[in-house]
Amino acid sequence: MKICIFGAGAIGGYLGVELARAGADVSLVARGAHLAAMRAKGVRLLVDGGERVAQIRCTDDPRKLGPQDFVIIALKAHSVPDVVESMLPLLGPETAVVTAVNGIPYWYFYRHGGELENTTLESIDPAGKQWRVLGPERAIGCVVYPATEVVEPGVIKHIYGRKFPIGEPSGQRTGRIQALHEVMVAAGLEAPIRDAIRDEIWLKLWGNLCFNPISALTHATLDVITSNPGTRQVSRAMMLEAKAIGDRLGVHFRVDVERRIDGAGAVGAHKTSMLQDLERGRPMEIDPLVTVVQEIGRLTGVPTPTLDIVLPLIQQRQWAAQQASA
């Protein structure tokens, strides 16, 4: 089985090592010093108190790899539209595209049903570029729960979690979803097949859409955001607005708001990915986690007053960070 991981950062590199060790024919698309280090010394994974090293084909030129069985997109979601055309050489007639990205994926309304069937979302897929180039029919949903970090070029540290729920947009149990499940399980990963993968997407997004921007605005960790009465109330308000949108779309939330907030608080003094990106001078995932929820709110006629306040604040924070580093 040929698997290309496009974006071999923390999550992509972790997946690459584990899948390669399970016998898959894995290739990685990366760039810069991280790529150079992986080529020179292999991909090093710090996990379970030890180190695993995998010699994996690594490149910054997808044209050298040819068509794949699976392309796993493990980039930051906001960076995908700019590179989507470079994925074309990886796509054969039967290639599946696994969207291991945060937030709402480009294919969300494919095989969705209802008035929004086949709607593209401008905030995450400008001009429908991913929809046109990759095609929604190739898509397999994947929700990423593990925490990993690139601690130095070529070296990835696994912090916690092995769960990657996967599912077809249609909810069907296809041959390709079963094959993906089997290779991921062989790699020691948890890859439950979900009949309603959108429910899983919303469950993770539910926390990300509020905790991430609040943390970047306040520099607070999850334990503080969820225990402070003020920031907890802002989180709750944003989540209830998102739930109203999800309810309109037929999403089932298997936990209530308070339990979801408490679950995030139990993680402890953890910096969200958005705060980490801000501190490292990287673009933040604002559109896939926040702007897209506002956009879907507009499409469904659901008001989002709290989100409408927080969104321009975090957008302004990113603009100020960019000005400071210019």
N, C-alpha and C positions, 0 to 999 in steps of 0.2 A: 504494500500500500504506500503510495507516494503522497506525502503530506508536506506542504510548504507553509511555514509560519511567517507571515508578512508582518514584521515588526517584532524583532527578537529582543525586546527589552526585558523587564523583570518577569512579567507573566509569560511572554512568548518564549523566552529562554528557558524558563522552568518547564513549560510544556515540551519544548524541544528535547531537553535532556531526558525527561521521563518517557516520552514516546519513542525516542531513539533506542533507549535501553530496552524497550519492549519489542524491538525488532522492526519498527516502521522505518521506511526510507524517508528520512526527514531532511529538509533543507530549511535554512533560515535566511531571511532578507533583513539586513541591518545596515548600519552605516557608521562611519567615523572610527573613533578609538575603540569603541566596543566591538565593532566588526573586526578590526585589526587584531585585537587581543584574542578573540574567539578563533580566528584563523591560525594564529601562532601557537596557542596553548590549549585549544579545545574550549568547550563551554563548561565552565566550572559551576557546580551547584552545591551550595552549603545547605544541607538539610539533615534533620534528625541527628544532629551532633557530629556529622561527618561530611565528607566531600565526595561528590560524584563528578567525574569528568567524562564528557562525551565528545568524540571527534565527529563533528557534523559539518556537512557542506554549507558554507556561509558565503553570501554574496551581496553586493549592492545592485546587481543587475539581474532582474528576474528573467530576462531573455535567455540566460544561460541554463535555466532550470527545466524549461519545457512544461507541457501540460501535467497537471496533478490530479489525484483523486479528490483531495481536499485542500483548500486554501483556508487557513485559519488567520483571520485578520485580528491581530493583537496590538494594534496601534491605539493611541489616544483617539477617541472618536472624532474630535474636531479636525484631526490631521488627515483623515481618510480621503475626503473629496479631492485634495490636491494631488494624491498619488494613485488614484483609482485606475487611471488609464495604463499605468505601468504594470498593473496586474494582468493585463490582457494575455501576455504570452503564457501565463500559468493556466489559462482556462481552456480545457478541451470540451467536447460535447457533453460529457457526464460529470464534469468537475462541480463539486459542491463548495459553496463559500460559507464558512462558519464565522459568524460575527461575534467574536469574543471581546466585545467593547462595552463600555459603560453607557447607560442611558437607553433611549429609544433608537432602534436600528432603522436603517433606510427602508427595509422591506415591511415595516410594521403593518401597513394596511393591505398587504397582499394576502389573499385568501382569508380576509377578515370578515367580509360580509357587511351588509348595511350600507348606509348612505356614503360612508367614507371609503368604501372598497377601492383599492388601487390609488388612493390619495398619496401624493408625495409631500414631504415636509421640508419646507424651505430652510428652516433653521438648522437642520442637520444634513440635508441633501440638496444644496443649492442647485436650482434648475433641473432637479431630478437626475443628476449626473451618475450617482451610484446605481440608481434604478435602471438607467439606460445602459451603462457599461457592464455592470456585473449581472444585472437581471435579477428580479426578485425570485424567479423560479429556482435559482441556484441556492438560495439562502437556507441556512440552518441556524436557528437561534442558539445562543450559548450565554449563560450568565456566569460571571467570574466572581467567586467568593474568596479565593485564597489571597493572602497578603504576601507579596514578595518585593525585593528591592535589589537594584543593581548597586552593589557596594563598591565596586571598582570595575573598570572595563573588563568584560569577559567573565565576571564573577557575580553570580546571582545568589542572594540569600532568601531561603524560604522561611517565612515567619510563622504563618499558620494557615490551615485550611487546605483541602484537596478537592473541594466540591465545585463541579462545573455542570449544572443542569443543562440539558440540551433538548431541542424539540423542533419539529417541523412547523412552519407557519400554519399549515392545514391541520395539525394535530395528528396526522396519520403516522402509523408505525411502518416506515418505509425501509427498504433494504439498506439504503445509505445511512439512515439514522442508526440502524442496528449495527452496521459495520463500524461507525464512528464510536458508538457506545462500547463495543467490544475491544477496540484498540485502546481506548482511554482506560478502561478497567484493567486491561493487561498491563498498562503503565502505572498501575497503583493509584489511579485517580477515581474519584467518585463522579460518575456521569449519568445520573438518573435521567431517563427519557420522560419528558413532561408532555402530556397530551394538550396542556394549555400553557405553552412556554411564555405567553404574554403575561400571565399572572405572576410568574417568577420574575420577569423583567420589571414589572411594576413594584414588586415587593422590595427589590433592591433599590430601585430608583426612588421609592417613597422616602427612604432615609437620605439618599444622596442629594436629592433636590433641595433639602433644607439644611442638613448638617454641613455640607460642603461650603456653600456660600457664607453661612453664619460663621464657620470656623475661619474662613479667609478674611472676613471683615473684622472679627474680634481676636483672632489668633488663639482662640480657646480650643482645648482638646474635647473629645467626645464626652468624657465624664463631667466636664464643667458645663458644656452646652446643655446636657440633659438634666442636670441637677439644679442649675440656676433657674429660678422661676420665670424670669423674663425671657431668656433665650429658649427655654422649654416651651413657653407659650407661643413664641413666634414659630418654632418648629411645628407645634401642634396645628397652628392655623394653616401653615403651608401644606401640611400633610392632609388636612381635611379638604382643602381646595383640590388637591390632586386626587383624593379619593372620590370626590364628586365627579371629576372627569372620568376616572376609571369606572365608576359605577355606570356612567352614561355609555361607556364602551363595552360593558359586559364583563369587566375584570372582577375576579373574585379575590378579595384580600383575606387571607386565611388567619391573620392576626389583627387585633385592633390597634388603634393609634398608640395608646399608652404602653402596650406590650412592645410595640416596635421601637418606641423611644427608649424604654427600659433596656431592651436588648442592645441598643447602640451604646447606652451608658455602661453596660456591663463589660464592654471591650476595654474600658479604662482610659488612661491618659494617652489616647491615640490621636495623632494628627491626621486629618482627612487628606485625601490625595490632592484636593484643591489647595489646601494650605501648604502642603509640601511643594507643589508646583510654584506657588507664589514665592515661597522662601528661596527657591532655587532659580528664580527668574524665568520660569517656563510659562507658556500660555496655559490658562486654566480651562477646564472642560465646562464652560458656562453654557454653551448652546445645547449640548447633548443632555445635560442634567437639569437645566432650568428654563432656558428660552423655549425649548421644544414643548414643555408642559404648558407654558403660556399659549403657544401656538395651537396646541390641541384644544385648550380651553376655548379659544376663539372659534375653532371649527365646530365645537360641540355646543357652544352657547353657554358655557359654564364660567361664571365670573371668578377671577383669581386676584382679589384685592391685595392680599398680603404679598403674594409672589410678585405682583406688579410693583411693589415698593422695593423689595429685596433685589430684584433683577437689575434695575438701573444702578443700584449701589454697588453691586459686585462688578458690573461692567465698568463703572467709574474707577473702582479699585484696580482693575486690570489695566485700564488706560494710564492711571497714575504710575503703576509699576513699570509700564513700557516706557513712559517718559523719563522716569528716573534712571533707566538703564540705557537710554539712547545716547 
